[in-house]
Amino acid sequence: LKDNFNQAEILNDFFKSKSLDSKLLDTNNLKTLNLPKSCLICSNELMEKIGGKSDLLKISRNVGSTNLIVLKSDESKYEIKKDLGGAFLEISCTDVGDVIIEIIYQIISSEKYSFSDKKTHALINMAKKVAKTDVTVFIHGPTGTGKEVISNFIHQNSERAENPFVAINCAAIPENMLEAMLFGHEKGAFTGASSANKGIFRAADTGTLLLDEISEMPLSLQAKLLRVLQEKKVTPIGGQRDIEVDVRVIATTNRDMIEEVQEKKFREDLYYRLNVFPIETSNLSERPNDIIPISVALLKRHSSIENIPLISKEAQNILENYTWPGNVRELENVLQRAIVLSEDNIINQKDIMIDSSISEKLYANQDSNNNNRRAVQA
C-alpha cells in the first residue's frame, strides 16, 4: 500500500525483479479488490491513519489477504514482532536498506534461495529453460557453489515437480553398496540381502534423480549406468528381468571432466551421454552481489522469523570483501557463528569470525587431496 509509504515503489520494483506478482495499491481502490492468499505491506503511518492495528486487519481480511507486514522506519532499534501466528508482522528499523528488503523478501517468499548478481540471473534463466525439457543435465562447478540447489530448482520448475526428487552422493557410498543402492537387488542376492530393495532409480521413477559427484563413481559401475541411461531399464542384482524406469537424470561434479576422461578415470561414452546440457556454477567471489541475499536466506534458515538478525553495514563490508574459498558452505559457517555471538539481533563487525589462513589452505588443497585419495583407492 503506497499511502504514506516512501519506500513502496522500491519494494515493488525489487519484488518484480524476483518474479513475484507485486502491485502498488492505495486504500481508495482497495475496497474493490479481491487479493486471496496475498501479503499486504504498508507503513506504520498508514496503520495509524486508518485507525490502528485492528482496523488495518479488517481491511486486510476484507480483501482476502492472509498476511500483513507493517514497516516502521526511522526507529532507533531493529526488531521484528510477530502476532496472530505470524500472519501479522511489525518490522522496526532505522532505514529501509538492502538487508531489510531482503529480509522482507525472505519472509514472504517460499523460495529456498536468493540471488542478485547478473551472473546468477543468467544461470537461473538457463535453468528455467532446460527445466521445461526432459534432457539430461550435467552441472559442473566448485564445491559449495549450489549445484544441488540448481538441480532442485530444475526439478521444481519441470513437469516432474509433483513426483520424486531423489539425490545420491556417489562419493559417500562404498563401491560394494553403490550398485545395489542404484539398481536395487533381489532377496538373497548377496550376503545380508534379507529382503528385496527396488533401488534409487526405481524410487525416482517419473521424477528426477540427482547423481551428485558422479566423477567419484567407480569405472565398474559406469558401464552399467550407461546402459540404464541408453535403454531406460534397470536390472536388480540377482534379478532375471529388466524393469523399465522413467527418470530424468541430473549429474554434478566439481572436477574437470575432460581431464578425467583423458586420464581414463571416467568413461568417454558416459560423459557424452550425461553432458547433453552442461551448466556451470561459479565461485561466490565471482558473483559478489549474491553475498548479501544469500546471507539473509541463510540467516532465515537458522532463525525463527522474529529472530532473523540484521547485518550491519560494517559487517556487510567484511562479507562482501572476503574471497570465500569455501563458497556458500564457508559463508554459512561464518553466519552461524555470528548468530551465536550477536547481541540485540544485529550482526556487527566483531561478530564476523573468519579464519582465512585456515580456510584458504584447506580449500586450496582440497582438489589435490581428492586426487591423492582416488590414487590410493585405485
GUKEBA-309449 format. One record per atom (N, C-alpha, C, CB): x, y, z. Coordinates in steps of 0.2 Angstrom, whole numbers, plus 5000, padded with zeros to 4 digits. Glycine has a CB too. Example, Ala and Ser with C-alpha at 12.3 -4.5 7.8 and 13.67 -1.06 7.14 Angstrom:
! GUKEBA-309449
506649725039/506249785039/506649845039/505749785045/506449895035/506849955036/506450005039/507049975029/
***
This chain:
! GUKEBA-309449
500449945000/500050005000/500450065000/499550005006/500450104995/500950164994/500750224998/500950184987/500150225001/499950285005/500450295011/499250275008/500750355012/501250375017/501750325017/500850375024/502050305011/502550245011/503050265006/502250175010/503550305008/504050325003/504450265000/504550375007/504550215003/504950155000/504550104996/505250115006/503850124995/503450074992/503650054985/502650104992/503850104981/504050094974/504650054974/504150164971/505150064979/505750024979/505649954980/506250054985/505149944985/505049874987/504649844981/504549874993/504149874978/503849844972/504349824966/503349894969/504749874965/505249854959/505649794961/505749924958/505849794967/506349734970/505949674969/506549744977/505349674971/504949604971/504749584964/504249614975/504649634959/504549624952/505249594949/504349684948/505749614951/506449584949/506549514951/507049634951/506149494956/506149424959/505649384956/506149424966/505249414951/504749374948/504149364952/504949314945/504049404958/503449404962/502849444959/503649424969/502249424960/501649464957/501549524962/501049414957/501849574961/501849634966/501449694962/502549654968/501049724966/500649784964/500749844969/499949764963/500749904966/500649964970/499949984971/501150024967/499649984977/498950004978/498950054983/498649934981/498350084983/498150134988/497550114992/498150204986/497350144997/496750125001/496150144997/496750155008/496150194993/495550214989/495250154985/495650274985/495750114981/495450064977/495449994980/495850064971/495649994986/495749934990/495049894991/496149934996/494549934992/493949904994/493649864988/493449964996/493849884982/493549844976/493949784974/493549894970/494449774977/494949714975/494849654979/495649744976/495049594976/495049534980/495749504979/494449484977/496149504984/496849484984/496949414988/497249534986/496649364986/496749304990/497449274991/496249244988/497549254997/498249224999/498849274997/498349164995/498649344998/499249394997/499549415003/498949444993/500049455003/500349485008/500349565007/501049465009/499949605012/499949675011/500549705015/499249705014/500849755012/501449785016/501249855016/502149775012/501349885022/501149965022/501549995028/500449975024/501550055028/501950095033/501550105040/502150165030/501950115045/501650125051/501250185051/502150125057/501450235047/501050295047/500350285044/501450355042/500250245039/499650225036/499250185041/499750185030/499550145045/499150105050/498850155055/499550055054/499250205057/498950255062/498450295059/499550295065/498550315053/498050355049/497350315049/498250375043/497350255047/496750215046/496450205053/496950145044/496750205058/496450195065/496750145069/495750175064/497350115067/497650065071/497649995069/497350065078/497949955072/498049885070/497449845069/498449845075/496949855073/496349815072/495949835066/495849825078/495949905064/495649925058/495949905052/495550005058/496649905052/497049885047/496949805045/497849895048/496849765051/496749695050/496049685047/496749665057/495549725048/494949715045/494949735037/494449765048/495349785036/495449795028/495849735025/495849865027/496349715028/496649655026/496249595025/497249635030/495849575030/495349525029/494849535024/495049505036/494649595023/494149605018/494349595011/493849675019/494949605009/495249595003/495549515002/495749645001/495449475007/495649415007/496449395008/495549385000/496749455010/497449445012/497649405018/497849515013/498049355018/498249315023/498849335028/498349245021/499249385025/499749405029/499849485028/500449375026/500049515034/500149585034/500749605037/499549615038/501149655034/501849675036/501749755037/502449655032/501949775043/501949845044/502649865045/501549865050/502849915041/503549935041/503650005045/503849945034/504050005051/504150065055/504850085054/504050045062/504950135049/505650155048/505850215052/505750175040/506450235052/506650295057/506550275064/506250355055/506650215066/506650195073/507350185075/506250125073/507450185081/508150185084/508350115085/508150225091/507850065085/508049995086/507749955081/507849975093/508149905079/507949855074/507549795078/508549825070/506949775075/506549725079/506049705074/506249755085/505849635075/505349605071/504849575077/505549555066/504249605077/503749575081/503249535077/503349635085/503049485080/502549435077/501949425081/502849365076/501349425077/500749415081/500249375076/500349485082/499749355079/499249315075/499549255072/498849355070/500049215075/500349155072/500849175066/499849105070/501049235066/501449255061/501149295055/501849195058/500449295055/500049325050/500149405050/499349315051/500349435056/500449505057/501149515059/499949535062/501549545055/502249565057/502349635057/502749535052/502749665062/502949735063/503649735063/502649765069/503949765058/504649775057/504949845058/504949755050/505349855064/505549915065/506349925063/505549935073/506549975060/507249985058/507350065057/507349945051/508050075057/508250145056/508150175049/508950155058/508250125044/508050145037/507950085033/508650185034/507650085028/507450035023/508050025018/506750035020/508549985020/509149975016/509049905013/509749975020/509549885009/509549825005/509449765010/510249815002/509749765016/509649705020/508949695022/510149705026/508649755024/507949755026/507449725021/507649825029/507649755015/507249725009/507349655008/507449765002/507949625008/508049555008/507649515013/508749545008/507649545019/507349515025/506549505023/507449545031/506249555021/505549555019/505449505014/505349625017/505849505009/505849455003/505849385006/506349464998/506349375010/506349305013/505749285017/507049305017/505449335020/504849315024/504249305020/504749375029/504149335015/503549325011/503649275005/503349395008/504249255003/504449214998/504449145000/505049234994/504249094996/504349024998/504948994995/503748984995/505349034991/505949014988/506548994994/506249064983/506948944992/507448924997/508148954995/507548854997/508149004991/508749034988/508649104987/509048994982/509149144986/509149214984/509749234980/509049254990/509649284976/510249304972/510149374969/510349254966/510649404967/510549474964/511049484959/510649524970/511649444958/512149454953/511849444946/512749414955/512149474941/511949464934/512149394932/512249514930/512649374935/512949304933/512449254935/513649294936/512149264941/511749214943/511049214940/511649214951/510849284938/510249284935/510249254928/510049364933/510849254925/510849214918/510849144919/511549234915/511149124925/511149044926/510449024928/511649034933/510049064932/509349044933/508949044927/509049094939/509049094923/508649094917/508749034912/508749154913/509449014912/509648954908/509248894911/510348944908/509348884918/509048834922/508248824920/509148834929/507948884920/507248884919/507048854912/506948954919/507448874907/507348844900/507448774900/507848884895/508048744903/508148674902/507648634907/508848664905/507348664912/506848634916/506248614912/506648674922/506048654907/505448644903/505548584898/505248704899/506148564897/506348504893/506448444898/506948514888/506648384895/506748324899/507448294898/506248274897/507948344895/508548324893/508948314900/508948374889/509548264899/509948254905/510448324905/510448194903/510548334912/510948394913/511548384917/510548454917/512148414915/512748394919/512948464922/513348364914/512948474928/513148534932/513848534934/512648554937/514348574932/515048574934/515148634938/515448574928/515548634943/515648694947/516048674954/515048734949/516448724957/516748714963/516348694969/517148774965/516648664974/516248644980/515948704983/516748604985/515248694985/514948744989/514648794984/515348774993/514548784978/514348844973/513548834971/514748844967/513248784975/512548774974/512348734968/512248844972/512748674967/512548634961/511848594963/513148584960/511848574969/511248534971/510648584972/511348504978/510748644973/510148694973/509948704966/510448764976/510348714961/510148714954/509748654952/510748734950/510048594954/509748534952/508948534955/510048474955/508848554961/508248554964/507748604961/508248574972/508048664959/507748714955/507448684948/508148774954/507848654945/507648624938/507148574939/508248584935/507148534944/506648484946/505948524947/506748444952/505948574952/505348604954/505048644949/505548654960/505448664943/505148704938/505048664932/505648764936/505048594933/504948554927/504248514928/505448494927/504048484923/503348444923/503348384928/503148424916/503948374931/504048314935/504048344943/504748284934/503848404944/503948434950/503548404956/503748514950/502948374954/502548344959/502748264960/501848334956/503248244957/503548174958/504148184961/503648144951/504448124963/505048114967/505648154965/505248044969/506048184969/506748214968/507148174973/506748294969/507548134970/508048084974/508748104972/507848014972/509148114978/509848134977/510248074980/509948204980/510848064977/511348014980/512048044978/511247944977/512448044984/513148064983/513548004982/513348104990/513848004975/514247944973/514847934977/514347954966/515147994980/515747994984/515647964991/516048064984/515047964993/514847945000/514747875001/514347995003/514547834996/514347764996/514947724994/513747754992/515047674999/515647624997/515447584990/515747575002/515947574986/515847544980/515447474980/516547524977/515547434985/515147374986/514447384987/515547324991/514247444989/513547454991/513247504986/513547494998/513647534982/513347584977/512847554972/513847624974/513147494969/512747464964/512047444966/513147404961/512047414972/511347394975/510947454976/511447354981/511247504979/510847564980/510547594974/511247614984/510947594969/510747624962/510147584959/511247644958/510347524958/509947474954/509447434957/510347444949/509547424964/509147384968/509447314968/508447384965/509147264972/509347194972/508747154975/509947184977/508847084973/508347044975/508547014982/508246984970/508046984985/508146944991/508646894990/507446924994/509146894995/509646834994/510146844989/509346774993/510146904986/510646914980/511346914982/510546984977/511446934989/512146934992/512046934999/512547004990/512646915003/512646905010/512346975013/513346895013/511846965017/511547015021/510847045017/512047075021/510747025011/510147045007/509547005010/510247035000/509347015016/508746985019/508046995015/508746995026/508047055012/507447075008/507647105002/507047115013/507147114997/507247144991/507247224992/506747124986/507647254988/507647334988/507647354981/508347354991/507147404979/507047424972/507547474970/506347454972/507947504974/508447544972/508247614970/508847514966/508747664970/508647734969/508347754962/509247774970/508547714957/508247734950/507447714950/508547684945/507247664953/506547644953/506247694958/506447574955/506547714964/506247764968/506147824965/506747764975/506547844960/506447914957/506047904951/507147934955/505747854950/505347844944/504747894943/504947774944/504747924937/504347984935/504548044938/503547964937/505148044941/505348104944/506048124942/505348104952/506448144946/507148164944/507648134949/507248244945/508248114946/508748084950/509348124950/508948004948/509648144955/510248184955/510848134957/510248244961/511348134953/511948094954/512448144956/512148044948/512548154962/513048204965/513748174965/512848234972/514148224963/514948204962/514948134959/515148194970/514748134953/514748074949/515448054946/514248084942/515848104946/516548084945/516948034949/516948154944/516648024955/516847984960/516547914959/516648004967/516147904954/515847834953/516447784950/515247834948/516447724953/516947684950/516847664943/516947614955/517347654940/517347634932/516947574931/518047624929/516947524936/516547464935/515747474935/516747414941/515547534938/514847544938/514647594932/514647574945/515147624930/514947674924/514647644918/515647714922/514947584916/514647544911/513947524912/515047484909/513747504918/513047484920/512647554920/513047454927/512847604922/512447664922/512347694915/512847724926/512847684911/512747704904/512147664900/513447694900/512147594902/511647554899/510947574901/511747484901/510947594908/510247614910/510047684907/510347634918/510547724906/510347794903/510147784895/510947844903/510447734892/510347714885/509647684884/510847674882/509547634888/508947584887/508347604892/509147514889/508447644897/507947664902/507647604905/507447704898/508147564907/507947494910/508447484916/507847434906/508247454921/508747434926/508647354928/508647474933/509147324929/509147254931/509447244938/509547214926/508947234943/509247224950/509747174951/508647214955/510147184956/510647124957/510347064959/511147144963/510447004956/510146944957/509446934953/509946944964/509246994949/508646984945/508746954939/508347054945/508246934936/508246904929/507946944924/507946834929/507646994925/507247034920/507347114921/506447024921/507347144915/507447214915/506747254918/507647244908/506847304921/506247344923/506347414921/506247344931/505847434917/505847504914/505747554919/505247514909/506147614918/506147674923/506047734918/506747674927/505647784921/505647844918/505947894922/504847864916/506547914922/506947954926/507248014922/507347914930/507248074925/507648124922/508248134926/507248194922/508848124923/509448124927/509848194927/509948064924/510048214932/510448274933/511148244937/510148334937/511748264934/512348244937/512748304939/512748194932/513148304944/513548354946/514248334947/513248394952/514748384947/515448364948/515848434950/515748324942/516348424954/516748484955/517448474951/516848494962/517448424947/518148404943/518148434936/518248334944/518748434933/518748444926/518648374922/519548474924/518048374920/517848304917/518248284911/517148304915/518448334907/518848324901/519548284903/519048384897/519848314908/520448284911/520348214914/520748334917/519748204917/519548144920/519548094914/518948144924/519248114909/519148064903/519848054900/518648094898/520248104899/520948094896/521348044901/521248154895/521248044907/521648004912/521347934913/521748044918/520747924909/520447854909/520147844916/520947804908/519947894920/519647894926/518847894925/519847944931/518647914919/517947924918/517747904911/517647994919/517247864909/517147844903/516947894898/516547784903/517247904892/517047954887/516347944885/517547954882/516147884884/515447874881/514947904886/515347804879/515047884893/514647904898/514647984899/514847874905/515248014898/515248084899/514848114894/515948104898/514848094887/514448124882/513748114883/514648104875/513548054886/512848034887/512548084893/512747964889/512948104898/512748144903/512748224901/513148134909/513248234897/513348304896/512948334890/514148314894/512348314890/511848344885/511748414885/511148304885/511648434892/511548514893/512048524899/510848524894/512548554897/513048574903/512848644906/513748574900/512948644912/512848704916/513448714921/512148704920/513648784921/514248794925/514048844931/514848834921/514248824937/514148864943/514848894945/513848824949/514848954948/515448994949/515549004956/515449054945/516149024958/516349044964/515949104967/517149054965/515849104973/515549164976/515949224975/515449154984/516549224975/516949284974/516849314967/517749264975/516649274962/516449294955/515849324954/516549234950/515349324960/514749354960/514549384966/514149294958/514949444968/514949474974/514249504976/515449534974/513849514971/513149544973/512649494975/512849574966/512949424975/512449374978/512649364986/512649304975/513149394988/513349384995/512849405000/514049414997/512649465000/512149485005/511449445004/512049565004/511149444998/510549404998/510649335000/510349404990/511149294999/511249235001/511349235009/511849194998/511649285011/511749285018/511149295022/512249345020/510649335020/510049345023/509649275022/509649405019/509649245017/509249175016/509549125021/509349155009/510249125022/510549085027/510349095034/511249085026/510249165035/510049185042/509349165044/510149265043/508949175038/508249145039/508249075041/507849165033/508649035037/508648965038/508848945045/509148935033/509248985048/509448965055/509149005061/510248975055/508649045059/508249085064/507549085063/508549155063/507149095069/506449105068/506349175065/506149095075/505749185062/505649245059/505749305063/504949245056/505549305069/505549365073/506349375076/505149365079/506749325074/507449325077/507949335071/507649275081/507749345065/508149355059/508649415060/507749365052/509249405061/509749465063/509749505057/510449435065/509949575059/510049625054/510849625053/509749695056/511149635047/511849635046/512049715045/512049595040/512449735050/512649805050/513049815043/513049825056/513149885042/513449905036/514249885036/513449975035/514549885042/515249865043/515349795042/515449885050/514849755045/514849685044/514749665036/514349645048/514249695033/514149685026/514849695022/513649735023/515249755024/515849765020/516349705021/516149825023/516349675027/516849625028/516549565024/516849605035/515949545024/515649495020/515849505012/514949475021/515749565010/515749575003/516449575000/515449635001/516949595005/517649595003/518049535004/517949655006/517749485007/518149425008/518149375002/517949385014/518649335000/518649294994/518249234994/519349274992/518049205000/517649145001/517849084997/516949164999/518449064999/518749004995/518248944996/519448984998/517948945002/517448885003/516748895001/517448875011/516648954997/516048974994/515448974999/515848924989/514848954998/514248965002/514348925008/513648944998/514648865008/514748825014/515148865019/515048755013/515648895017/516048935022/515648995025/516748955019/515249025020/514849085022/514349065027/514549115016/514049005026/513548985031/513848975038/513248915029/514448945038/514848935044/514948995048/515448895043/515149045044/515349115047/514749145050/515649155042/514149135046/513549165049/513249135055/513049165043/513349065055/513049035061/513449055067/513148955060/514149065066/514549095072/514249165074/515249095070/514149205069/513949275070/513249275074/513849305064/512749225072/512149225076/512249215083/511749165073/512749165085/512949155092/513149215095/513349095092/513649245092/514049305095/513649365095/514649315091/513149375091/512749445090/512349455096/512349445084/512249525097/511849555103/511349595100/512249585108/510749595103/510149635101/509949625093/510349715101/510049565091/509849535085/510249575079/509149545084/510749605080/511149635075/511849605074/511149715076/512049585068/512749565067/513149615065/512749505061/513649635070/514149685069/514849655067/514249725076/515249705066/515949685063/516249635068/516349745062/516249645074/516549605079/516249535079/516549635086/515649525076/515349455076/515549415070/514649465076/515949445065/516149405059/516849375061/516149455053/516849315062/517449275063/517649235057/517449225069/518149255054/518449225048/519149205049/518349265041/519349145049/520049125049/520249105042/520149055054/520449165038/520649155031/521249115030/520749225028/521749115035/522349075034/522249005034/522849095040/521748975038/521548905038/521148895032/521148885044/520548935031/520148915025/520448915018/519548965025/520848965017/521148965011/521648905009/521549035010/522048885015/522448825014/522048765013/522948825020/521448765017/521048705016/520748695010/520448705022/520448745007/520148735000/520648734994/519648794999/521148774995/521748764990/521948694989/522248814992/522048664995/522248594995/521748544993/522648575001/521148564993/520548514993/520648464986/519948544993/520748494981/520748454974/521348414974/520848504968/521948434977/522548384977/522448334982/523148424979/522048344987/521948294992/521448244989/521648324999/520948264986/520448214982/520848174977/519948254979/521248204974/521648164969/522048114972/522048214964/522448134977/522848084981/522348024984/523148114987/521848044986/521347994989/521147944984/520748024992/520947974978/520747924972/521347884970/520547964966/521947914970/522547874968/522647814973/523147914968/522547824979/522647774984/522147714983/522547804991/521447744982/520947694981/521047654975/520247734980/521347684969/521547644963/522047594964/521747694958/
***
